[in-house]
């Protein structure tokens, strides 16, 4: 099922690898012309326009944008007991990890009376997008809300598309997850219109705009985030899910095949890539995929993804070459199924998250490992991190010098300001350091 790229006997450069490796792509720019009018309409008309577009795209018009608090709270009572228990355990683990991520401030004393202190201030209000298209993602509620809470964000809103089969409100499991986290502001709006409404708000409808928007979504959500970036902050433009597996012949082909299938079932554009130095192992994995992919609930979707240009097997000479391929690919999720997996994992430079060994599969991270599943896609892991508590914090420097400390360096400031032809800077210093 998977096409093969054979790099054995070659030492391609990083740029060459980026050209030949299987890679899908989300051409966000291609839909900007579609989302821009939506954003303009919501900016102008607020909630009314957002509801109009929701009715057009989602086939339902809720009574209001904001879901009533009693509806949110009642969703917990409808929750399956096993799902509730799973969410409770996921909340505990995710909160533990993200609580430990909160950085402490640091004060540097440069001289007596001269200090610079870095403090971390939470963003005041954030908007968290939770998709509701091909699947229901209560896990995404947890992955967005908990880091924001641990950062100390005082005000947040969760946006998720309205569901016709649920009275125009978001899916009850989404609402239940919000209630379990103490979130009482949920908007029944999705897509580009949700991004626009979070960015601009609506005073008449008492919908306050946010300062930053996070969370995954489809290409239209990604495009909308690009358009409003600058009006608000964003985390990233999420593309389709992707997994790369670096494996040698010590790996279990069943485990690897199932992990590749698990990400393929997300979306027809999802990417599943195996990097291995064993052709025999590659054939075994491919055979398992052929046997098992058709048995999954989302077989058609997974089959399309696995057979697409974005998925495949990459054959390399050895694990060393595999590491180079993995770094060039910069996967959202990278699994390591090799001998000395922990040692190999430490050598990886580019990945959204690294899953070490046969018992740390991506689905563990998707739900309950404690790590975050909102991760960089499309190779952006080379320069973009996943969602963490840091996403919702701003480092700010506090500069405090006393008179003596300023006098000690004042002449340097005067000299530099004169060299840059900004003499007023120097005058501001001399007024404080020279005798009148």
Secondary structure as GFF3:
##gff-version 3
##sequence-region A 1 436
A	DSSP	beta_strand	4	6	.	.	.	ID=ss1
A	DSSP	alpha_helix	14	20	.	.	.	ID=ss2
A	DSSP	three_ten_helix	28	31	.	.	.	ID=ss3
A	DSSP	alpha_helix	32	45	.	.	.	ID=ss4
A	DSSP	alpha_helix	47	58	.	.	.	ID=ss5
A	DSSP	alpha_helix	69	77	.	.	.	ID=ss6
A	DSSP	alpha_helix	81	100	.	.	.	ID=ss7
A	DSSP	beta_strand	106	111	.	.	.	ID=ss8
A	DSSP	beta_strand	114	122	.	.	.	ID=ss9
A	DSSP	beta_strand	125	129	.	.	.	ID=ss10
A	DSSP	alpha_helix	138	151	.	.	.	ID=ss11
A	DSSP	beta_strand	155	160	.	.	.	ID=ss12
A	DSSP	three_ten_helix	164	166	.	.	.	ID=ss13
A	DSSP	alpha_helix	172	180	.	.	.	ID=ss14
A	DSSP	beta_strand	186	188	.	.	.	ID=ss15
A	DSSP	alpha_helix	191	200	.	.	.	ID=ss16
A	DSSP	beta_strand	212	214	.	.	.	ID=ss17
A	DSSP	alpha_helix	219	228	.	.	.	ID=ss18
A	DSSP	beta_strand	233	234	.	.	.	ID=ss19
A	DSSP	beta_strand	242	247	.	.	.	ID=ss20
A	DSSP	alpha_helix	253	264	.	.	.	ID=ss21
A	DSSP	beta_strand	271	276	.	.	.	ID=ss22
A	DSSP	alpha_helix	279	292	.	.	.	ID=ss23
A	DSSP	three_ten_helix	293	295	.	.	.	ID=ss24
A	DSSP	alpha_helix	299	306	.	.	.	ID=ss25
A	DSSP	beta_strand	312	315	.	.	.	ID=ss26
A	DSSP	alpha_helix	319	329	.	.	.	ID=ss27
A	DSSP	beta_strand	333	337	.	.	.	ID=ss28
A	DSSP	alpha_helix	341	346	.	.	.	ID=ss29
A	DSSP	beta_strand	353	356	.	.	.	ID=ss30
A	DSSP	alpha_helix	362	367	.	.	.	ID=ss31
A	DSSP	three_ten_helix	380	382	.	.	.	ID=ss32
A	DSSP	three_ten_helix	389	392	.	.	.	ID=ss33
A	DSSP	beta_strand	393	401	.	.	.	ID=ss34
A	DSSP	alpha_helix	403	419	.	.	.	ID=ss35
A	DSSP	alpha_helix	423	433	.	.	.	ID=ss36
###
